[in-house]
């Protein structure tokens, strides 16, 4: 496991005593106390002791998640080997004011991708409770599926397990949507489309009267212009529903999406449907085709 991870918006670094003030705030937040439990951290000294216990326990791995600009701690990612589970479980906890911004998914996905591709570890678990609907939604977005219920210290826990192919397809889809985002001062990552798609991939825009068919270059070039010359600003497109079917080395995904931004200074908000087709190559999954239609 790495000491540090870097994503487009975030920095993940190993927990240390320099994080004492943040840990004191996080462990006393209402969400932590409600869903994880009161750890009795009532002073800065108690927070320091908590950090020392965690960092001295080889079964516990904590990373503090920080926004890059400005560098601000917002949550943690954990990877723990518990005596009542067969394998390590991933966990996450974020301050409420940073929720619903995709930070937890971005940080968790970066860590899981490293474990799958570098460490070769796929038997990863997660635990939550039925009441923690936000946690369950995130686990499902990460490609984890409900496995079983487990009673522990008078609490009924929901155990989830990682489905590697589903996680990888979720990540491909998320990366595709993220390519075109320029909201919140983000810069579109144009080169990533060539990494996640087959060179021969086709992309089709369907309307009631026309079908516009693109290869990767003809699809990207006009969007590069619009997203860089001020025509399309504060643009973001995100998936709101997904259903994926995997058969052997091929897969298909139906996505509902929502997009919004400013076109020539005028705000707009639309939604629609996309179908993705994927194929497993020698070393990874790739997008072979995308077709979409705005509602």
C-alpha positions in Angstrom: 0.0 0.0 0.0 1.2 3.5 -0.9 1.9 6.2 1.6 0.2 8.8 -0.7 -2.3 8.8 -3.5 -3.1 11.7 -5.9 -6.3 12.2 -7.9 -7.6 15.0 -10.0 -8.9 17.0 -7.0 -7.5 15.2 -4.0 -4.4 14.2 -2.0 -4.4 11.2 0.2 -1.7 10.8 2.8 -1.1 8.5 5.8 -2.6 9.6 9.0 -0.1 11.3 11.4 0.0 13.5 14.5 -0.1 16.6 12.3 -3.7 15.6 11.6 -4.8 15.8 15.3 -7.0 18.9 15.0 -8.8 17.4 12.0 -9.3 14.0 13.6 -10.7 15.7 16.7 -13.3 17.5 14.5 -14.1 14.4 12.4 -14.6 12.0 15.3 -16.9 14.5 17.0 -19.0 15.2 14.0 -22.7 14.1 14.2 -22.4 11.7 11.3 -19.4 9.9 12.8 -21.1 9.5 16.1 -24.4 8.3 14.6 -23.0 5.8 12.1 -19.6 4.8 13.5 -19.8 5.5 17.2 -18.7 7.8 19.9 -15.0 7.2 20.5 -14.8 9.5 23.5 -12.4 11.9 21.9 -13.0 14.9 24.2 -9.7 16.7 23.9 -6.7 17.2 21.6 -4.7 14.9 23.8 -7.3 12.1 23.3 -7.2 12.7 19.5 -3.4 12.3 19.6 -3.7 9.0 21.6 -6.2 7.8 19.0 -3.9 8.5 16.2 -1.0 6.8 18.0 -3.1 3.6 18.5 -4.1 3.6 14.8 -0.6 4.2 13.4 0.9 1.6 15.8 -1.6 -1.1 14.7 -0.4 -3.0 11.6 -4.0 -4.1 10.9 -5.2 -0.5 10.6 -4.4 1.8 7.7 -5.8 5.4 7.6 -5.3 8.0 4.9 -6.4 11.6 5.4 -8.1 13.0 2.3 -7.4 16.6 1.4 -8.6 18.9 -1.3 -5.6 20.1 -3.4 -6.5 23.8 -3.7 -6.5 25.0 -1.0 -5.0 22.0 0.8 -7.8 21.2 3.3 -8.6 18.0 5.1 -12.1 16.7 4.4 -12.2 13.0 5.3 -10.5 9.7 5.7 -10.2 6.4 3.8 -9.5 3.3 5.9 -8.3 -0.2 5.2 -8.6 -2.5 8.2 -8.2 -6.2 8.9 -10.8 -7.0 11.5 -10.8 -10.3 13.5 -14.4 -11.0 12.5 -13.9 -10.6 8.7 -11.9 -12.9 6.4 -10.4 -10.0 4.4 -9.6 -6.3 4.7 -12.4 -3.9 4.5 -12.4 -0.4 3.0 -14.1 2.4 4.9 -14.6 6.2 4.5 -15.8 9.1 6.6 -16.1 12.7 5.5 -17.2 16.0 7.1 -20.8 16.7 6.1 -20.0 20.0 4.4 -18.0 18.1 1.8 -20.6 15.4 1.1 -22.4 15.0 -2.3 -19.4 16.4 -4.2 -18.0 13.1 -5.3 -14.9 13.3 -3.1 -15.5 10.0 -1.2 -16.0 8.1 -4.5 -13.0 9.7 -6.1 -10.7 8.9 -3.1 -12.1 5.4 -2.6 -11.8 4.5 -6.3 -8.2 5.6 -6.5 -7.3 3.4 -3.5 -9.3 0.4 -4.9 -7.7 0.8 -8.3 -4.3 0.6 -6.8 -5.2 -2.5 -4.7 -6.6 -4.3 -7.8 -4.0 -3.3 -10.4 -0.8 -3.0 -8.3 -1.4 -5.3 -5.3 -3.6 -7.8 -7.2 -6.1 -7.8 -4.3 -9.7 -8.3 -5.3 -11.2 -9.9 -2.2 -12.0 -6.6 -0.5 -15.0 -6.1 1.8 -16.9 -3.2 3.3 -19.3 -2.9 6.3 -22.1 -0.5 7.0 -25.6 -0.5 8.5 -29.0 -0.4 6.8 -29.6 3.1 8.2 -26.5 4.5 6.5 -28.1 4.9 3.0 -25.3 7.3 1.8 -22.7 4.7 2.6 -24.7 2.0 0.8 -25.1 4.2 -2.3 -21.4 4.9 -2.5 -20.5 1.2 -2.0 -22.8 0.3 -4.9 -21.3 3.0 -7.1 -17.9 1.5 -6.4 -19.1 -1.9 -7.7 -19.6 -3.6 -4.3 -22.5 -5.9 -3.8 -24.3 -7.0 -0.6 -23.0 -10.3 0.7 -24.4 -11.0 4.1 -25.6 -9.7 7.4 -23.4 -10.0 10.5 -24.2 -9.3 14.1 -21.4 -7.6 16.0 -21.6 -6.1 19.5 -25.4 -6.0 19.3 -25.2 -4.2 15.9 -26.5 -5.8 12.7 -23.9 -5.0 10.0 -24.3 -5.2 6.3 -21.2 -6.8 4.6 -20.4 -5.9 1.0 -17.9 -7.4 -1.3 -16.1 -6.0 -4.3 -17.1 -7.1 -7.8 -13.9 -6.2 -9.7 -15.4 -6.1 -13.2 -18.2 -3.9 -12.2 -15.9 -1.6 -10.3 -13.7 -1.3 -13.4 -16.7 -0.6 -15.7 -18.0 2.0 -13.2 -14.6 3.7 -13.3 -14.5 3.7 -17.1 -17.9 5.3 -17.2 -17.1 7.9 -14.6 -13.9 8.8 -16.5 -15.9 9.2 -19.7 -18.3 11.7 -18.1 -15.5 13.5 -16.3 -13.6 14.2 -19.6 -15.8 17.1 -20.5 -16.2 18.8 -17.1 -14.9 22.4 -16.8 -17.0 23.4 -13.8 -15.4 24.6 -10.6 -12.1 25.5 -12.4 -11.6 21.9 -13.5 -9.7 21.3 -16.8 -11.0 18.6 -19.2 -8.6 15.7 -19.6 -8.8 15.1 -23.3 -6.1 12.5 -23.6 -7.9 10.2 -21.2 -10.5 9.3 -23.9 -7.7 7.5 -25.8 -6.8 5.5 -22.7 -10.4 4.3 -21.9 -11.7 3.7 -25.4 -10.6 1.4 -28.2 -8.9 3.3 -31.1 -11.7 2.2 -33.3 -14.5 3.2 -30.9 -17.5 4.9 -32.4 -19.7 7.5 -30.7 -23.2 8.3 -31.9 -25.5 11.2 -31.1 -29.1 10.4 -31.9 -31.9 12.9 -32.2 -35.4 12.6 -33.6 -34.3 13.4 -37.2 -30.6 12.8 -37.4 -27.8 10.4 -36.3 -24.3 12.0 -35.9 -21.6 9.4 -36.0 -18.1 10.2 -34.8 -14.7 8.5 -34.3 -12.7 9.6 -31.3 -11.0 12.6 -33.1 -14.1 14.0 -34.8 -16.0 13.7 -31.5 -13.3 15.4 -29.3 -12.1 18.3 -31.5 -15.3 20.5 -31.6 -15.8 19.9 -27.9 -12.3 21.0 -27.2 -13.1 24.3 -28.8 -16.4 24.9 -27.1 -15.0 24.1 -23.6 -11.9 26.2 -24.0 -13.1 29.3 -25.9 -15.9 30.4 -23.5 -18.7 29.0 -25.5 -19.5 26.3 -22.9 -18.6 27.1 -19.3 -19.2 25.6 -15.8 -20.3 22.4 -17.7 -20.7 19.2 -15.8 -22.3 15.9 -16.9 -23.0 13.1 -14.4 -24.6 9.7 -14.3 -27.8 9.5 -12.3 -28.7 5.9 -12.9 -26.9 2.8 -14.2 -27.6 -0.7 -15.1 -24.8 -2.9 -16.3 -24.8 -6.4 -17.8 -21.6 -8.4 -18.1 -21.4 -11.6 -20.1 -17.9 -13.1 -20.3 -15.7 -10.6 -22.0 -18.3 -8.2 -23.2 -20.6 -5.8 -21.3 -23.3 -3.2 -21.9 -24.4 -0.3 -19.6 -27.5 1.8 -19.7 -26.9 5.2 -18.1 -29.2 8.0 -17.3 -27.4 11.3 -17.2 -27.9 14.9 -16.2 -25.9 17.8 -17.6 -25.8 21.5 -16.9 -23.7 24.6 -17.6 -23.7 27.9 -19.5 -23.9 27.9 -23.3 -22.9 31.4 -24.6 -23.7 32.8 -21.1 -27.1 31.2 -20.9 -27.8 28.6 -18.2 -29.2 25.2 -19.3 -30.0 21.9 -17.7 -30.8 18.7 -19.7 -31.0 15.0 -19.2 -31.0 11.9 -21.4 -29.8 8.3 -21.9 -26.5 6.7 -22.9 -25.7 3.2 -23.8 -22.1 2.1 -23.4 -20.6 -1.1 -24.9 -17.4 -2.5 -23.4 -14.9 -5.2 -24.4 -12.3 -6.9 -22.3 -8.9 -6.6 -24.0 -5.7 -8.6 -23.0 -5.2 -6.4 -19.9 -8.2 -4.3 -19.2 -11.7 -3.2 -20.2 -12.2 -0.6 -22.9 -15.2 1.3 -24.3 -16.0 0.2 -27.8 -19.1 2.3 -28.5 -21.3 5.0 -27.0 -24.7 6.2 -28.2 -26.7 8.9 -26.5 -29.9 10.8 -26.9 -31.1 13.9 -25.0 -34.6 13.7 -23.7 
